[in-house]
Amino acid sequence: MTLIKSISGIRGTIGGNVGDNLTPVDAVKFAAAYGTWLKQAYAHRPSLKVVMGRDARISGEMIQGLVTNTLLGLGIDVVALDLSTTPTVEVAVPLENAEGGIILTASHNPKQWNALKLLNHKGEFLSAADGEAILKIAEEASFDFAAVDSLGTVTANDAYFDIHIDEILKLPLVNEEAIKKAKFVVALDAVNSTGGIAIPMLLDRLGVECIKMYCDPTGEFPHNPEPLKEHLTDIANKVLETNADMGIVVDPDVDRLAFMAEDGEMFGEEYTLVAVADYVLSKTPGNTVSNMSSSRALRDVTEKHGGSYEASAVGEVNVVSLMKENKAVIGGEGNGGIIYPELHYGRDALVGIALFLSHLAEQKMTVSELRKTYPAYFMSKKKIALTPQIDVDAILKEMTQQYASENITTIDGVKIDFPENWVHLRKSNTEPIIRIYTEATSQEAADALADRFITEISAIAGI
């Protein structure tokens, strides 16, 4: 069982020992650290407010109670969205004029996991410096709770799914008329979490018939909740059985998005962002950003529309930072995360669905036909396990020196861009492994490139 503390929050498995797992004590401690940080940052304000929502996982109600009451004990008011999505909470924070937000979700992790994800007053994930400050407060347990007359209050608000959807439908690029005219039939796998509430509401507003699958928010995930091809045989079969125009798949907190074509084949998790960016750039030319482990296809599409593409270090906060710096009109991550600044700076499957359906309706193509209009790249994701005694940083430095004549980026591990393919080597922060991401023009070439680097790293490490 595991407890992982990072600058973006605390994540762990439910039950077990304090300090080793996400126990009630750990949830309270970290919530108190976040609330204390807010009180220090906004000491000049007479009252503070935090927006809180959770996905449908089984432990969510328990963790919500612990975190809510800890904030109340600090004198902080809580706007309780209860069952929600990560992007819905992100939208709600600035609309509520709140000082922060917390999403209780372990994203694509299995049901035994949960997490506190922390937001700033903009509804965006915290900076590294702010995250470090909260970790220090938690370590020192330097909390100062409120007196009885200064306790916080809870306000329930169940309107934010509608508000979130209203904000999406106001966007100029969401072509509601074209979508309704297309009369799409869509199968949805929401992995029995909150996407099963929010996405049918969005599709209904867009005039799209939704065939629901695993849409009851019980938190009992029917399969591994990460939206990868090997986990999605049920939705593929459902698309074929019902003659649906496409399938939509989201993770438990609805910030990752994958599509299934009408023939039951994956559109490609990496190509969610590529297709949405193609649509956005065709209407509003500009720059794009994704992380270094994302497909080169986004660069190709961006350059086709006359824009500039940049790659950031892995992590949503890094993508957002570079998007702001480069004034990107669209960005995200290759795991199906769409960040559309016109709405907010966070991965949002709901706005991704609305933009993708607009694109599909205007192109008047099937999903498989649309996929064929994009460059054909294939990715391989592997890893090599090392012993704790091996200096992983030294290995990455050696690889950098060996390939010094190539186009190398070292802002996040080592990425080597060859003319026809690329490899990205990243060390894990929690275990002695190096993750190896590659992309090439065939699956065989991508796998072979990954295997080649595993062999080269093994030789350097002497294993």
C-alpha positions in Angstrom: 0.0 0.0 0.0 1.2 3.5 -0.8 1.2 7.2 0.1 2.7 9.6 -2.3 3.2 13.2 -1.3 4.0 15.7 -4.2 3.7 19.3 -5.1 0.4 18.6 -6.7 -1.3 17.0 -3.7 -1.4 13.7 -1.7 -2.3 10.4 -3.3 -2.6 7.0 -1.7 -4.5 3.8 -1.0 -7.2 3.7 1.6 -6.7 1.9 4.9 -3.6 0.7 6.6 -1.0 2.6 8.7 -0.8 6.3 9.2 2.0 7.8 7.1 2.1 4.7 4.8 -1.4 5.0 3.3 -4.1 7.6 2.8 -5.7 7.2 6.2 -8.1 9.6 7.8 -5.2 11.1 9.8 -3.2 11.7 6.6 -6.2 13.3 4.9 -6.8 15.7 7.8 -3.1 16.5 8.1 -2.7 17.5 4.4 -6.1 19.3 4.3 -4.9 21.3 7.3 -1.6 22.1 5.6 -3.4 23.4 2.5 -5.9 25.4 4.6 -3.0 26.9 6.7 -1.2 27.9 3.5 -4.3 29.7 2.2 -4.6 31.5 5.5 -1.0 32.6 5.3 -1.3 33.7 1.6 -4.6 35.6 2.2 -4.0 36.8 5.8 -5.4 40.2 4.8 -8.9 38.8 3.9 -11.6 38.5 6.6 -12.9 35.2 5.2 -11.7 32.4 2.9 -13.5 30.1 0.6 -12.6 26.7 -1.0 -14.6 24.9 -3.7 -14.6 21.1 -3.2 -15.8 18.3 -5.5 -15.1 14.5 -5.7 -15.4 11.7 -8.2 -17.5 8.7 -7.5 -15.0 6.4 -6.0 -16.1 4.5 -2.9 -13.9 6.4 -0.4 -14.9 9.8 -1.7 -17.7 10.6 0.8 -15.5 9.6 3.7 -12.5 11.7 2.5 -14.8 14.6 1.7 -16.2 14.7 5.2 -12.7 14.7 6.7 -11.3 17.4 4.5 -14.4 19.6 4.7 -14.5 19.5 8.5 -10.7 20.2 8.7 -11.2 23.3 6.6 -14.2 24.4 8.7 -12.0 23.9 11.8 -9.5 26.4 10.3 -12.3 28.9 9.8 -12.5 28.4 6.0 -15.8 28.3 4.2 -16.5 25.4 1.8 -18.6 25.3 -1.3 -19.5 21.7 -1.6 -20.2 20.4 -5.2 -20.2 16.8 -3.9 -20.1 14.5 -7.0 -18.3 16.5 -9.7 -15.5 16.4 -12.2 -12.0 17.9 -12.1 -12.7 20.5 -14.8 -16.0 21.4 -13.2 -14.3 22.3 -10.0 -11.7 24.2 -11.9 -14.4 26.2 -13.6 -16.2 26.8 -10.3 -13.3 28.3 -8.3 -13.1 31.6 -10.1 -16.8 31.8 -10.6 -17.2 31.5 -6.8 -14.4 34.0 -6.2 -12.8 31.4 -4.0 -9.3 31.4 -2.8 -8.7 27.7 -3.8 -10.2 24.4 -4.7 -9.8 20.7 -3.9 -10.7 17.8 -6.1 -10.9 14.4 -4.3 -9.9 12.0 -7.0 -7.1 9.6 -7.9 -7.8 10.1 -11.6 -7.2 6.9 -13.5 -5.9 4.9 -10.5 -8.0 1.8 -9.3 -10.7 2.1 -6.7 -8.5 1.6 -3.7 -6.8 4.9 -4.4 -7.9 8.4 -3.6 -6.2 11.8 -3.6 -6.4 15.5 -2.7 -5.6 17.6 -5.8 -5.1 21.2 -4.9 -6.0 24.4 -6.9 -5.2 28.1 -6.6 -7.6 31.0 -6.9 -7.6 30.7 -10.7 -8.8 27.1 -10.5 -5.4 25.9 -11.7 -3.0 23.4 -10.2 -0.5 24.9 -7.8 3.0 26.0 -8.8 6.0 23.9 -7.6 6.9 26.6 -5.0 3.4 26.6 -3.5 3.3 22.8 -3.4 6.6 22.7 -1.6 5.4 25.3 0.9 2.3 23.1 1.7 4.5 20.0 2.1 6.7 21.9 4.6 3.6 23.0 6.6 2.4 19.4 6.7 5.7 18.1 7.8 6.0 20.7 10.7 2.3 20.3 11.6 2.2 24.0 12.2 -1.6 24.4 12.3 -3.6 27.1 14.1 -7.3 26.2 14.2 -10.1 28.7 14.6 -12.0 29.5 17.8 -15.6 28.4 18.1 -17.1 31.6 16.9 -14.9 31.7 13.8 -15.6 28.2 12.4 -16.2 28.0 8.6 -19.6 27.1 7.0 -20.6 24.7 4.2 -22.7 25.8 1.3 -24.0 23.0 -1.0 -24.2 23.8 -4.7 -25.4 21.2 -7.2 -25.7 23.6 -10.2 -22.2 23.4 -11.5 -22.6 20.7 -14.1 -25.2 22.9 -15.7 -23.0 26.0 -15.3 -20.0 24.2 -16.7 -22.0 23.1 -19.7 -23.5 26.6 -20.2 -19.9 28.0 -20.3 -19.0 25.4 -22.9 -22.0 26.1 -25.1 -21.2 29.9 -25.1 -17.9 29.2 -26.8 -17.9 30.6 -30.4 -16.2 27.4 -31.7 -18.8 25.0 -30.3 -21.1 24.6 -33.3 -24.2 23.5 -31.6 -26.4 23.9 -34.7 -24.1 21.6 -36.8 -23.9 19.0 -34.1 -27.7 18.9 -33.7 -28.1 18.6 -37.5 -25.7 15.7 -37.7 -27.9 13.6 -35.3 -25.0 11.7 -33.9 -25.5 8.5 -31.9 -22.7 8.0 -29.3 -21.9 5.2 -26.9 -20.4 6.4 -23.6 -18.2 4.4 -21.1 -17.9 6.6 -18.0 -16.4 3.8 -15.8 -19.2 4.3 -13.2 -18.0 7.7 -12.1 -19.1 11.3 -12.5 -18.7 11.4 -16.3 -21.8 9.3 -16.3 -23.7 12.3 -15.0 -22.0 15.2 -16.7 -21.5 13.9 -20.2 -25.1 12.7 -20.9 -26.2 16.2 -19.8 -23.8 17.8 -22.3 -24.8 15.4 -25.1 -28.5 16.0 -24.4 -28.0 19.8 -24.7 -26.2 19.2 -28.1 -29.0 16.9 -29.4 -26.8 13.8 -29.4 -28.3 10.4 -28.6 -26.3 8.8 -25.8 -26.1 5.1 -25.3 -25.0 4.8 -21.7 -22.5 2.2 -20.5 -21.1 2.1 -17.0 -22.7 5.5 -16.2 -23.9 4.8 -12.7 -21.7 6.8 -10.2 -21.1 3.9 -7.8 -17.3 4.0 -7.9 -17.3 0.3 -8.7 -15.1 0.5 -11.8 -16.0 -2.3 -14.2 -12.5 -2.4 -15.7 -9.1 -0.7 -15.2 -10.2 3.0 -15.3 -7.3 4.2 -17.4 -8.7 4.8 -20.9 -6.3 2.6 -22.9 -7.2 0.3 -25.7 -6.6 -2.9 -23.7 -9.3 -1.9 -21.2 -12.0 -0.9 -23.7 -13.3 -4.0 -25.4 -16.8 -3.5 -23.9 -17.2 -0.1 -25.5 -15.8 -1.3 -28.8 -18.4 -4.0 -28.9 -21.1 -1.6 -27.9 -20.3 0.7 -30.7 -20.5 -2.1 -33.2 -23.7 -3.7 -31.7 -25.6 -0.4 -31.8 -24.2 1.0 -35.0 -23.2 4.1 -33.1 -21.3 6.9 -34.9 -18.6 6.8 -32.3 -17.7 5.9 -28.7 -16.6 8.2 -25.9 -14.4 7.1 -23.0 -13.4 9.2 -20.0 -11.5 8.5 -16.8 -13.1 8.8 -13.3 -12.5 12.5 -12.9 -13.3 13.4 -16.6 -10.0 15.2 -17.5 -8.9 12.5 -20.0 -10.7 11.8 -23.2 -10.5 9.0 -25.8 -12.7 8.2 -28.8 -13.7 5.0 -30.5 -14.4 5.0 -34.2 -17.5 3.6 -35.7 -15.7 0.5 -36.7 -14.8 -0.3 -33.1 -11.2 0.8 -33.5 -9.5 3.3 -31.2 -9.2 6.8 -32.6 -5.9 7.0 -30.7 -5.5 8.6 -27.3 -2.7 10.7 -28.7 -5.0 11.9 -31.5 -7.7 13.4 -29.3 -5.6 16.5 -28.8 -4.4 16.5 -32.5 -8.0 16.5 -33.9 -9.3 19.1 -31.5 -6.3 21.3 -32.2 -6.8 20.9 -35.9 -10.3 22.2 -35.5 -9.4 25.1 -33.2 -6.4 26.2 -35.3 -8.5 26.1 -38.5 -10.7 28.8 -36.9 -8.2 30.7 -34.7 -4.6 30.2 -35.9 -2.0 30.3 -33.2 0.5 28.3 -31.2 0.2 25.0 -29.4 1.9 23.2 -26.5 1.9 19.6 -25.3 4.3 17.7 -23.1 7.5 16.1 -24.4 6.0 12.6 -24.4 3.1 13.5 -26.7 2.8 12.8 -30.4 4.7 14.7 -33.0 1.4 14.9 -35.0 0.5 18.0 -33.0 3.6 19.7 -34.2 2.7 18.7 -37.8 -0.9 20.0 -37.5 0.2 23.2 -35.9 2.7 24.0 -38.6 0.1 23.2 -41.3 -2.0 26.0 -39.9 1.0 28.4 -39.7 1.5 28.2 -35.9 4.4 27.3 -33.7 4.6 24.2 -31.5 6.6 23.9 -28.2 7.0 20.9 -25.9 7.0 21.3 -22.1 8.1 19.1 -19.3 5.6 16.4 -18.4 2.9 17.5 -16.0 -0.2 19.7 -16.5 1.2 22.6 -14.5 4.2 22.7 -16.9 2.0 22.5 -20.0 -0.1 25.4 -18.7 2.9 27.5 -17.8 4.4 27.1 -21.3 1.0 27.7 -22.9 0.7 31.0 -21.2 4.3 32.0 -22.1 3.7 31.1 -25.8 0.1 32.4 -25.9 -1.0 29.0 -27.1 -4.6 28.8 -28.3 -4.9 25.1 -27.6 -2.7 22.6 -25.8 -2.8 19.6 -23.5 -1.3 16.2 -23.0 -1.1 13.1 -25.3 -3.0 11.0 -22.7 -6.2 12.6 -24.0 -6.1 15.8 -22.0 -7.5 18.9 -23.8 -6.6 22.4 -22.4 -8.6 25.1 -24.1 -7.7 28.5 -22.6 -10.9 30.2 -24.0 -12.7 28.3 -21.2 -10.0 27.6 -18.6 -6.5 26.3 -18.1 -7.2 22.7 -17.2 -7.7 19.4 -18.9 -11.4 19.1 -19.7 -13.0 16.2 -21.4 -16.4 18.0 -21.7 -15.0 20.9 -23.8 -13.0 18.3 -25.8 -16.2 16.4 -26.6 -18.0 19.6 -27.7 -15.1 20.8 -29.9 -14.5 17.3 -31.4 -18.2 16.9 -32.3 -18.2 20.4 -33.9 -15.2 19.3 -36.0 -16.8 16.0 -37.0 -20.1 17.7 -37.9 -18.5 20.3 -40.0 -16.2 17.9 -41.8 -19.1 15.5 -42.5 -16.8 12.5 -42.1 -16.9 9.3 -40.1 -14.5 9.1 -37.2 -12.3 6.6 -39.0 -12.2 8.9 -42.1 -11.2 11.8 -39.9 -8.4 9.8 -38.3 -6.9 9.1 -41.7 -6.5 12.8 -42.4 -3.7 13.0 -39.7 -0.1 11.9 -39.9 0.3 8.2 -39.0 2.6 7.9 -35.9 2.8 5.0 -33.5 4.0 5.1 -29.9 5.7 2.6 -27.6 5.8 3.1 -23.8 8.2 0.8 -22.0 10.4 0.9 -18.9 13.6 -0.6 -17.6 13.9 -1.6 -13.9 17.2 -0.8 -12.2 18.7 -1.5 -8.8 18.5 1.2 -6.1 22.3 1.4 -6.2 22.4 2.5 -9.8 22.8 6.3 -10.4 19.9 7.0 -12.8 21.0 10.6 -13.4 24.4 9.4 -14.5 22.9 7.1 -17.0 20.8 9.8 -18.5 23.9 12.1 -18.6 25.7 9.3 -20.5 22.9 9.0 -23.0 23.0 12.7 -23.6 26.7 12.6 -24.3 26.3 9.6 -26.7 23.7 11.4 -28.7 25.1 15.0 -28.5 25.0 15.3 -32.3 21.2 14.9 -32.4 18.5 17.3 -31.4 18.4 16.9 -27.6 16.1 18.4 -25.0 16.9 17.9 -21.3 14.2 19.9 -19.5 12.6 16.7 -18.4 14.9 13.7 -18.6 16.4 13.3 -22.0 14.4 13.6 -25.3 16.3 12.8 -28.5 14.6 13.9 -31.7 15.7 12.0 -34.8 14.5 12.9 -38.3 12.0 10.1 -38.5 11.3 9.3 -34.8 12.1 10.2 -31.2 12.8 8.7 -27.8 12.1 10.3 -24.4 13.9 8.9 -21.3 12.5 9.8 -17.9 13.4 8.6 -14.5 10.7 7.8 -12.0 10.5 9.9 -8.8 9.2 7.0 -6.7 11.2 3.9 -7.9 14.4 3.0 -9.6 13.2 2.8 -13.2 13.6 4.7 -16.4 10.5 5.1 -18.5 11.1 4.9 -22.3 8.7 6.6 -24.7 9.2 6.3 -28.4 7.3 7.4 -31.6 7.9 6.3 -35.2 6.0 5.8 -38.4 5.1 2.2 -37.6 4.4 0.3 -34.4 7.3 -2.1 -35.2 9.7 0.8 -35.6 8.6 2.4 -32.3 8.9 -0.9 -30.4 12.3 -1.6 -32.0 13.6 1.9 -31.0 12.4 1.4 -27.4 14.1 -2.0 -27.3 17.3 -0.6 -28.7 17.5 2.0 -25.9 16.7 -0.6 -23.2 19.7 -2.6 -24.5 21.9 0.5 -24.5 20.8 1.6 -21.0 21.4 -2.0 -19.7 24.9 -1.9 -21.1 25.7 1.3 -19.4 24.2 0.1 -16.1 25.9 -3.3 -16.3 22.8 -5.3 -16.0 
